[in-house]
């Protein structure tokens, strides 16, 4: 077993994946994302041992704790799942997301929601984060599939999420090879627009909120310095990028 963090994590995972039959990793969603990237590049299976605060990806695989992963390795099944991909990624290579990708207000919304959620619950934390963040946020003007758009936030999920709002929380499956795209349009006042989107249906269309499922999306004319988030990690967005679903990309273990 190798314990590492910070700048040591990515090279340690790459070295381990290059010699592994199965790459095992214990950590939260950001660490799992880094391990999945290493496993994808080395074409080896991934064994996920949940070790973070929320463990979204592990829970969607049906893994409750380390014991569940051990059970999945011994008596479960190895399955191929889809991942989300964004090109270029932070290091110039494609980046991947197991849970979701976002541009606009959502990176800051996520940071505040994760901070307050354990104390007051996910729903109240999301509403409180929306009010706090959008006092200072401005819509992002960019292009989607070549058409100019102004958005408060853009959310793309790896697979279809269930629940209401622009960024709902759970998935039934990870193998469909589709992105769950949700937009909150710019214009008007941000608070009412995000609140309206938060209470909209999961695939509703309204003046403030749109949702659809697609395989790829080209994003362009992104202003310099715009933040993006993927699986709880943060980076500066490039001026042009492509999101796409990468089906049957990664082998993982899950309970029967």
N, C-alpha and C positions, 0 to 999 in steps of 0.2 A: 504494500500500500504506500502511496506517495501523497504526502500532505503539502499543499502549496496554495498560494493566493497571489493576487496582484499581478505584477508583470511576469511572474514565474509560471502562471497558470497555462497560458496558451502554448508556450514551447514544451512544457511538461506533458500536456495532453497530446500534442503532435508526436512526441517521441514515444509515448505509451501506445498510441494508436498504431504506429508503424510496426510495432512488434506484437500486438495483441491479437488473440483469436476473438475475444469479446472485450470491448472497452467498458469498464465499470466506472461510474462516477457518483459521488455523494455531494449534494449541494442544493442550492436554490435554483430558480429558473434561469438566472444569468449564467451560472456555472454549468448547468445542464445544456444550455445553448452552446457554450464553448466546446463542451465535450461532443455534442452532436455534430458540430462543424468539423471537428477532428475526425470523428467516425465516418462522416460522409466523404471526406477527402481521402481517407485510407480505405474506404469500402469495407468496414468491419461493423458488426452489430454493436448496439449500445444497451447496457444494463443500467437503469436509472434507480438510484437509491435516494429517496426524497430526504433532503437535509436542510431545506430552507424554511421560510416563514409561511408562504402560501402554497407552494408546490403545485401550481396550476397544471403543468404538463403531466406530472406524476399522477395526480388525481384523475385526470381525463384518461389515463391508461389503466385506472383501477388499482393503483399502487398506493396503499395507505401509509406504509412505513418500510424500513429496511427488511423486516420479516416478510412483507408481501413480495418484495423483489426476489428474495431467496426462494420463496415458494414458486414464483413465476419462472425462475431459472430452472428449478428442479421439476416442476409439474405443470408449468404453464405452456405458453406457445410463443414462438418467434413470429412476428408479423411485420409486413412491410407497410409503412405509413408514408403519407405525403408530408412535405414541409413547404413552408413559404420561402421564397428567395427574393432578394433585392440586389440589383446589379447597377453600378458597382457598390460594394460594401465599404466599410470603414478603412480596410487595408488595400483597397483596389481590387481585391478578389470578390466574388459574389458573397454576400452575407445571407444568413438563413434565420428564419424565425419558426419556432415550434408552436408558439402561442399567437402572437400578434405583432403588427408593425403599425406605427402611427407617425403622423406629421401634424404640426399645429399645436393646439392647446393641450392635446391629450398627454404628451410627455410630462407636462407639469401637473396635469390632473392626476396622472398615475402616481407621481411622486408624493403628492399630498394625500391621496387616497390610501396608499400603502402605509403612510405614517399614522393616519388617524383610524384606519379600519379596525385594527385590533382592539381599540378602545371603545369605539362607538358603533361598530358594525359597518358592513360594506355599503349599504344603501345611503344612510345618513352621511357617511364619509364622502361618497361620490358627490352628493349635493353640496356639501360644505366646500369641497375642493373646487367645484365649478364656480361658486360665488367668489372664492378667494382669487383663483387664477385669472378669471376673466375681467377683473378690475383693470388688469394691466395688459392683457393680451389684445392683439389686433388680428384680424383675419389674414390668412396667408394667400397671396395672389400667385397662382401657378397655372399650369396647363395640365389637363387630364385628357389623354388620348388626342392631343393636339388642339383641344378647345380651352380657351381661357376660363378660369374659374377662380372664385374667391371662397375660401372655406375657413371655418373656425377650427375644424379638425377633420382629419382623414384617418380612418381606422380600417385595417385589413387583417382579418383573422385567418389563420391556417385551419380551414374547415369551417363548417357552419356552427356558429354560436347560437345558443338559445337564451331567451329572456329579452327584456325590452331595453331600449336605449341604444346610444351610439357605440357602446363598448360593453356588451353583456359578458357573462362569466363562465358558462360551461358548454361542453360539446359532447355529443353522443359518440362520435367517431372521428378518426383522423385519417381515413383512407380515401376520401372522396375526390381529392385533387382539385379543389376549388378554393378560391379566396372569398371570404365573407367581407364585402366592402361596405362601409358605412360612412356617410358624409354628413356634416352639419354645415350648411351653406353660409357664406358670409352675408353681410348686410344686416340692417336692424341692430338691435342691442344684443350683445352676446349672451347675457344672462337668460333672458326669456327664450332665446333660440336653443341654448343647451338644455334648459329645463324642458322645453317642448319635446326635444329629441329624446331626453331621458325617459319620458313617459310614453313615447311612441311604440308601436308594435315592432317586432324584430325585423320585418321586411316591409314596413310601411313606406309610403311615399307621401311627403307633405311639403309645404313651402320651405320648411327649415331642415328637413331630414330626408335622406334618400338611402336606400340599401339595396344591394344586389349581390349576386354571386357571379364570379367570372374567373377565367383562367389566367389572364394577364392584364396589366395596365401600365401604360407609359406615362410617366410624370415628368414634366419639364418646366423650365423657367422658374425654378425654385430660388427664392431670394437667398443671398449669401447669409450664412449664420443661422438659417432655420434649423431648429433641432428635430431630430427623429428619435424614436424609441423602438426597441425590438426586444421582447422578452425581458423587460425591465432594465435593459442596457440603453445608454444614451450616446449619441454622436451627432455631428453636424451633417446635414443632408448635402449631397452633391447637387449641382444645378440641374442635372438630368439623371433619371434612373428608371429602371423597369422593375415592377413587381410581377412575379409569376408564381403559379402553383407548380411544385416539383413533385409529381405523384410517384408513389412506390419508391421513394428515395432512400429511406432509412429503415433498417431492421431493428426492432426493439422487442423486449420481452414483456409480456403482460399475463395476468392470471386467466385461466380458462373461464 
